[in-house]
Amino acid sequence: MRQWMIATIALFTLILLIPALVVLAFGEKQEAPLPAQPMQIQARDEPTVEVAVYRSKEKKVERLPLEQYVIGVVAAEMPAEFEMEALKAQALTARTYIVKQLIYNQPIQLPEGANVTDTVMHQVYYNDEQLKDMWGISYEWKIKKIKEAVEATKGQILTYNNEPIEAAFFSTSNGYTENSEAYWQNAFPYLTSVESPWDTQSPKFYEQVTFPVREFEQRLGVKLPKDGSVGKILARTPGKRVALVDINGKQLTGREVREKLQLKSTDFTWTRQGNHIVITTKGYGHGVGMSQYGANFLAKQGKTYKEIVRYYYQGVQIHDLSLVASKF
């Protein structure tokens, strides 16, 4: 009788335990993964990119996140009054430029620990404090607009054959952009001359400067002929700029003339008026890559930032930064 009671109690206990064991075992196998887990893995895979900027005035290196740097470059390099699509195009070129600089460490002398300067040697960069001083009461709406343009292109870069391009840009063309090899040494298939007729509407299209004859001669290292002439243009570039001149037997490139006289462009004409040389230039900048004023006029015509950059950089693609993440 006692044995029967013990067996009955044991059987009853087992009946109570089995459902709980079944639920516990199968419950662990059927539990769905937490939705946050894939996002965490993705975040770890994304590159964290910092830019070390040498602040030329303070003579120190400032480190900041990539997108914050791009905001400071767009704000410094392009007027906030420009069309949104032009600002987006500028953000894309600014980001591409610095990404290529970070990956390939372009050979320009820099202070230790710096990737770029904050000057035209690389890209002009202003921090928030500088922008507040520069914009004054307009700061709020201008910085909001710039940030919106940068956010709209966040993480995007311009590529050619899956490599970041040399994203050169300048203010205003003479009606055409320039082949890269006509100004620098290297030829790039995406930096070729295209028409940019809208630039004639830029306030920076024309400029006229005057030099005393003696200063002109000293700067260029020449002696003007006595017949009243200045020099002869021997050749022009694909972008209709001056390639080579001859001044009384001495030949100079258009770039040499521009840099020695600090002209706005290599598309120039000159005349002698008494003891002075009067030089007229068309355009502002080296002319290679994207024209900023051209981009703005295209944006006014309804072109998107993608259409703008693909016009000025022939044959390029727009890719996510993750394409080159492994190179950081």
C-alpha angles and dihedrals in degrees: 000000000000092000090051092053092050091050091049093051092048092050092048092051092049091051090055094048101047098072092049092051092048093050092047095050098045094036091065093051095048097047110123119232116258111262091228094063099077090047091053092051091048092051091053090053095054115094118247103217125194129183122213107210122192106223101215096199097047092035093224138110118251119196120205141156117278097247092048088053091051090053090054092048096048090047091051099040104042131038112253087224089071121105117280094243091053090051090050090052089051091050090052093050093044092051093046092050095053094042090056089046092052094047100044101027096225112229102253118126111255136171114266113283096017127118097189143356124242092239138084087275083084117350127325110249129189124187124219095269092054092048092052090052092047099044101033112179090003092062098100099054094038097050090045090055093046092049091050091054092048093046091051090060098034113158095002123130136177115247140184117195087354093301127111110259131231092262099201119174138171141182111258135356129216088240094292136057119231137247108250093232091055090066105020131029101256129072117218119189092221094050100070131134118277131171117264104176094160090074091079085078092058117111086226096055098100131036132167125199132178129213130187108244092244093053091046091053094046095049094049097035093235140122115225118229118253094238092083096253125126110203144311125250106228101180143005132212128241086263092058093252128130111279101173137004135187119215111187093321099322117108122211133175119243089245091054091052092047094050097043092049094034093234122174093235146009090237099090142144127195141198134184117236109182108296094351138079115217115203125191120196132192119210133007123252140016092303097227120130125347121012107218095207089043089053090051093051090048089051089053087056090057100262117148123232089254091055091047097053093043089054096052096036105048118218098000128142131214113234138171119259089246088077090075099025093114090061095063 
